[in-house]
Amino acid sequence: MSGVSPFLSYSTHENGATNNTLLLAKFIHERGLRRFRAFLDCIVKAEFEVPLGVQFSQQTRHSHSVPDGAIYQEPFKLLVETKLGPSNDIEQLLNHTRGMSREPGIKYLLWLLPDRVSLELETSAREQISKVDKAVRFAAVTFEDILEAARNEQCCPSHDEELQQRIDEYEEFCNSKQLLRRSGVWMRAVGCSETLSINRSYRLYFDQCRGFSPHDFVGAYGEKAVRGIGRVNRVVRCYEVNGSLENVTDSTDRPVSLNTEERDRILAAIRDARRDCGYSMIERHQFFLFDDWADANFPKKTKHPLRGAKFFNLTDYMSKDTVDSRATANIATDLSKCNWE
């Protein structure tokens, strides 16, 4: 993604992830309380009611009088505890609950993690939190939940291009820190308008070295549709010097070797990208090598083009059996019967 992102991609550990999540929430809040309510409602699910903003009432009885009118705001607090690794320890959640126990109003406590916790653990945490303070309402959410809530139409309507860009930048940050778990049934759609013939000919996709969430399929997007699908076999990083590939590693920068066929495909893609697209290809790039490719026509029905990358859960468009078969041609055929926004 070009341009300057307000999200700190260089941040590490829980503080950076929490800071950027709160920054996204701030951007949404600046769009108005109605949108911010929709964002929080989607995160904490329908069982919670989120009172936000100044409220107006008439003839509301108080303990000793009935004023003609009132303007008031109900106390509200939401705490976030972020864990980037697996965790069964809820003592920190209980400590947060104890800290809020004497505060008035409606109180929420969110446990933010990359992976969804088990129902048993979430239920146990909720029960123990309730024993400390019944007024504290608890939910365990993932970074994927945050993105889904932000992209809710009531939170971010399609005409709000600036907020959509902010959400895309937050998603890129989450991808760079491996905070989104998207293997198995996930396809990542990426812009390939200028390189589509190269992607098809050499069964690969390339971009600058950056973080990404695990996924099994890449969708090559161009001219308002996903035009082809590749099944990812491996990801390697390297650069070319005088017809040879140097500094060849996997996506975690561990040295790996390539067979002759893989090396030839990458070199040919670098050559054609320079000749046909004007790309310098001097910097180190990462190459997603496909073991299979299939043409497709999976159109975007809304007017705005794809921004950055977009993940699709393929089971939203076809049967789980079709996805599990990993038959790229069949997946492409089923996707070509659908469209997306």
N, C-alpha and C positions, 0 to 999 in steps of 0.2 A: 504494500500500500504506500503510495507516495504521500508527501506532505508531512507535517509535524503532528505527532499524536500527543495529546495531553497525558496519556497513560504512561507510567514509568516502566518501560519494558526491561530496564536493567535492575528493577527492584527484585529482591530475593526474599524467600521465606514468607511467613504469614503476614507480616506487617505490610509488605508491598502489595500482596493480593487483596488484603482488606482495604488498604488505602484506595486502590483502583476501583474496587467494587463500590465503595462509598462515593467515589468521584462520579461514577456512572449514575448512582442514585441522585446525586446533586444535580447533574445535567437534566435528569428527568423531572426533578422537583422544580427546576427553573421553568419548565414548560407549563406548570400549573398544578394545583392540588388535585384536580380531577384525574390527571394522568398519573401523578404520583400515587394516588390511592389505588388506581388500577394496577400499577406495578407491584405495590405491596400486597394487594389482595391476591394477585397471581402467585406471589412467592409463598405466602403463608396459608394459601388454600382457602376454600370457601368457609371453613369452620370458624375463621377469624373475621372480626369486623374491625376496621381500622379507622378511628375517628381522627380526622385531620381538618385543620382550618377553623376559622372563627365561625361560630354558630349564632343564629338570631332566633329569638322567641318572644312571644307576647303572652302576657297574663300568666306567667309562670309562678306558682306558689312557692314561697320560701317559708322558712320555719315560722316567721312572725308577720309576714306581709305578702301581698300580691302586687309586685311591680308591674307597670304597664308594659315594659319591654326589657329585654336583657340581651347583651352581647357577651359571649363567653367562649372559652376554649378549654376543652377537656384535657387534663394532663395525659401525656403519651410518651413512652420511651421504648426504644428498640435497641437491644445490644446484640452484637455479632461476635461470635467466637469462631475463629478460622483455624482449621487444621489441614495441612497439605499432605499429610501422610495418614496411613491407617491408624485409627484410634478407638479404643474401647473405654478410655478413661473419661468419666463424666464429672470428676471432682471439680474441675475448673468451671463447668456449667453450674454446679451447685454453689460454688463460691460467688459466681455472678448473681445467682438467685438470692443468696443471702444478702448481697450488697444492695439489691433492689427492694428487699422485703418491706422496708419501712417507707418506701416512696409511694405517693398517691398515684391514682390514675391507672390507665391500662398499660400493661408492661408485656413486652415480647422479648424472647430470647431465641436467636437463630444460630444454629450450628452449621457453618459453611465448610464444605469438604469437596474434593474432586470426585469421590466415589459415593454412591448412595449407601447409607448404613442399613443394616438389617432391620426388619420390622421389630424384631425382638429387642434390639438395642435401643431403637428410638422409643419404643413403648416403655422400656425400663427407665430411660432417662426422663421421659415425661412424668412417670409416676413418682420418681424420686424428687423431681423439681416441684411437683404439686405438694408433696409433703412439707417442703420448706416454705413455699408460698403458693397458695392456690390461685392467686391473681396473675401469676406469670404464665404466659402462654408460649409454648415451645414448639419449634419445628426444625428438623434437620433438612437442609437444602444443599444442592450441588451448584457449582458454577454454571452448569448447563441449565439449571432451573432459573438462575439469574438472567441468562441470555433469553430464555423462552419468555420470561415475564417482561423483559424490556422490549421484545419484539411483538408483544401483544398489540393488536390494532388499536385498542383503547388507550394504550400507553404511547405507542409510536405509530401514528397513522402514516399511510404511504406517502403523503405529501411532505412530511417533515424530513427532508433529505439530510439536514444537518445532524439531527439526532440519530438517524440511521447510520451516518458516518461514524458518530461517536460509538455506537453499539458495535459496529464492525471493528473499530480500533480496540475496543475492550475485548472482543473475541480474539483478535490477533494477539493481544497480550496473553490471554488465557492459553492460546495455542502455544505461544513461545515458552510458557512455563509448564506445559503438559498438564493443564488443569481440567481438560475436557477429555472424557473417556469415550472414544468414538471408533472402536474397532469392530470387526465383524460385519455389522449391517450398515455401516456408514459409507457414503460416497462424498468426497470433497469436490465440489465444482469450482473450477479455476478458469480465469480468462485466457483463451488461447486463439483469439481471432487471427493474429498474424502468423501463428506457428502451427495451425491445425494440421497442415499437410505434413509437417515435420513430426508432430506427435503421432500421427497415423502411420507414417512410413517406418519410423524407427521404434514404435511402441514404447514411448516414454513421455514424461513431462519434466520440464526443468524450470527452476527459479533460483533466486539468490538464496544463500544458506540462511535459513531462519527456522525457528521452532514450528512444530505442527503436532496436532493430536493424531493418535493412531487411527488409521482408516485403511480399508481393504480395496477401495475403488476410487479412481479419479475420473471426474466428468470434465471433458474438454468443452468449454463454453465459447461460443462465438455467434454473433448476429442473432441475439435474443433467444438462444436455445443451447442446450447441451448437445453437441454434435457427435460426440464419441465417448466411449467408456473404456478405461483401461483397468485391468486387475493388477494391483501392485504386487510384485514379486520381491523386490528389494529396493532400498534407497541408498545411494552412494553420493559422496561429495568429492569433487576433484576440480582441477583446472588443466588446461592444455598448454603445453610448451613444445613448439616445433614438432607437432604431430604426435606427441606422447602425452599421456595422462599422468599428472603428478599429484602427490599428496592425496591418494585415494583412501577414503575412510567411509565408515557408515555414518548414520545421522548423529551418532554420539561422539564422532571424531576418533573412533578406534580404527586402526589400519585394517583394510580388507583387500582381497585380491579380486580381480575380474577375469572372467574367461574371455577368449578371443572374440566371441560373438558379442558379448556385452560391451567390450572395449570399442569394437568397430561401430556399434550403434551410437554410442556416445560421441565418438569422434565425428561421425557423419552428421549428427545433429548439430554439433558445434560449427562445423563447416557450413552447413546450409543456413543456420541462423545468422551467420556473418554475411553470407552471400545474398540471401534472399530477404532478410529482415533488417539488415544493418546493425545487428547486435555486435558489440565488441567481443563479448565472451572472454574478456581478460580475467575478470574476477573469478574466484572459486564459486561454483554452482553446485546445487544438489539435483540429482537426477532420480526420478521415480521410474524404475524400470518395470514394464508390464510383461507378464507372461501371456497376456491375451488382450486383444483390442476388438471392439465392435462399434460400428457406426450407429448413431442414434439421432432422434429428433424429439427432444424433450424440451418444449418451448416454455419461455417465461411469458405469462400472459399480461403482466403489468408493464407499464411503459418504461420504467427506469431500468437501466442495464445492471448487470451484476457488478457489485462493488466488493473488491477484495475476493475472499473465498466464502463459499456457503456450503454447509454440511447438510446432507439429506439422509434421513433414516429410510433406507430402501423398503423396509417393511410397511411404510406408509403408502406405498404405491403398488405393492405386489405381495404375494404370499411369502411367509417365512421360509417355506420349503424351496421356493425359487431362489431366494437370496442365499440360503445355506448351500445350495447346489454349486454356487460360485461359477455358474455357467454364464459368462459375460454376454454372449449373444442373446440368451433368453432374458436376462436382466434388461439389456438394451431394448429388446422388443417390447417388454411390458412397460418400461418407462416411456417409450414412444407413443403409448396410448394415453398418456397423462400430460398435465401441464403443471406449472408452479408459479407462485407469486414472488 
